[in-house]
Amino acid sequence: MESKKDIYKLLPNAYYPKTLFFEAGTRITEVLKSIKINQLSYPLIAKPDIGMKGIAVKKLETLGDLVDYALNAKFNFLVQEFISLKNEVGIFYYRYPGEKSGTISGIVSKEFLSVTGDGYSTIAELLRLDKRYVLQLSTLRRSYGNTLDSILGRNEKAVLVPYGNHVRGAKFVDVSMHIDATLTQAIDAICRQIDGFYYGRLDIRYHTWQELREGKNLSIIEVNGAGSEPTHMYDPYHSIFFAWKEIIRHWAILYKISRLNHKKKKQPYMDIRSGLTMLRENKKHVKIISGETSQRA
């Protein structure tokens, strides 16, 4: 139950998209006024303040899209500028309390759900050719309607889900082999500016790999803390045994960090009652954000 708004506040402004927070039920006139005052322009991205698995994340192309989202959202939500940098990675980082520098334990590259035309097949037909994309067909149909029946020209590409979420059809590719000292130093320099951040995944949009390695021309879309996964394990070429090993490895790291924070910084452990309460609240919240709004891509 991590509030994205609260996490963004911990980041230096230069590293994340311009973001506005709205409580559920905010009058649409207030939403539009805030958008205008802060000079946000379309397209935009809307998402729940507390979310997961890409549920209820939507790219807003028009004023109508914004109005529709705001009126249907039964949850607190964020509206962000859309970052057009074409590449996205998830970088898992950790640093043990008391140590001067951290470590990158894995990197996942994200291939957005997209199709390339052959000059005679419809978008829907192209989607059916991919065993991953066909699972998204009903959701995409609700979003795009008859547009899925149009035919793309030969080699014409259409990106249908412009964000890297596994549940929404993105393909995750393990690129951890590219971890090096230069990239680690750049990410460590960013993470050390986030107060109290010792473990988690940064989802980053970037232009070129070299710029990413140098910590330049990038935008942190999200920071996920202790509840985040080492998503490089979702590479289709990895086995279930690899995934189990990575989960256990990262839990062991998290356990050690927790022990050190408890011992050195007197951070209290969450008790069983609080944990069960959080699980119940999370289950309830998932039902709320999985409503009508979440069904639109």
Residue, then its C-alpha position, 0 to 999 in steps of 0.5 A: m500500500e505505497s502512495k506514489k504521491d508520497i514516493y515522488k515527494l522523496l525524489p529530486n524534481a528533475y528525475y520524475p514527470k510533472t505529477l498532479f494528485f487528485e482525491a477521488g471525487t474531485r470536481i472535474t472543474e478543479v481537475l481541469k483548472s489544475i491541469k491548466i495552471n500547471q501547463l500540462s499538455y496531451p497526451l497525459i498518463a493517469k494512474p491510481d495513487i496506490g496501484m499495482k500491475g498496471i491496473a487503471v493506468k491509462k494514456l489520456e489523448t484528449l480532454g474527453d479522456l481526462v474527463d472520463y477518467a476523472l469522473n469514473a475514478k473511485f480512488n485517489f489518482l495521479v495525472q502526469e505528463f507523458i514521457s515520450l522517451k522511447n525505451e524503458v527499463g526496470i532496475f533493481y537496486y539495493r544498499y545495505p544501511g551503513e554502506k557507502s554505495g549500493t548494488i544493481s541486482g538485475i535489469v529488465s528491458k520492456e518491449f511495449l505491446s505493439v504490432t507491425g503491419d503486413g499490408y493486409s492483416t487487421i490489427a486484431e488479426l496481428l494480435r491473434l498471431d502472438k500468444r501473449y498479445v491475444l490475451q489482451l485482445s478483449t481489453l484492447r477491444r474495449s479501448y480501441g473498438n473498431t480501430l482494431d479492424s483497420i489494416l496497417g501498411r507494410n512495416e507500419k508499427a502501432v504501439l497499443v499499450p505505451y507503457g511497460n507493464h507485464v500484465r498489460g502485455a509488455k514483454f520483459v527481457d533480462v538485460s542484467m548482463h549490461i550491469d557495469a560500474t558506470l551504470t551502478q555509479a549513476i543509479d547509486a547517485i540517484c538512489r542515495q538522494i532518496d531518503g530511506f531508500y535501500y531496496g526496490r526497483l526503479d522504472i525508468r524511461y530513457h533515450t539511449w543506453q549510453e545516456l542511461r549509463e551516465g544518468k542523463n536524459l532519463s525519467i523515473i516513472e515509478v519507484n517501487g519499494a519493499g513490495s517490488e519484484p525482481t522483474h528480470m525473472y519474467d524473461p520468457y527464456h528463464s525457468i520457474f526455478f530461476a524465478w524462485k532462486e531470484i525471489i529467495r535471493h532478494w528476500a534474503i537481501l531484504y531480510k538483512i536490510s530490515r535487520l540492519n535498519h531495526k538494529k542501527k536505526k531502531q526501525p520497528y518491525m510490522d506486527i502480525r495484526s498490522g500486516l493482516t490489516m494491510l492485506r485486507e486493505n490491499k484486497k479491498h483497494v484492488k477491488i476498487i481500482s479494478g472497476e470500470t476505469s481499469q478496463r480501458a487501456 
